[in-house]
Amino acid sequence: MNGIINLLIVLLIVGWLIGFIGFGAAVGGLIHILLILAVIGILYRLATGKRL
């Protein structure tokens, strides 16, 4: 479970960066949703006390 959450967080952040750099305003809403999901994943990891 630990590895899956880490992988999900990394994939969301990388997808956000690719969308932000590659497509700009064309997929702006999706970019922000990915960023929010990644932040929620990081906060979840911090709240459960597990190391990043």
Number of C-alpha atoms within 10 A of each C-alpha: 6 10 8 9 16 15 11 14 20 15 14 20 18 15 16 21 16 13 19 17 10 11 12 12 12 11 12 13 9 15 21 14 13 20 18 15 15 22 15 13 18 16 12 13 16 12 9 8 9 9 7 9
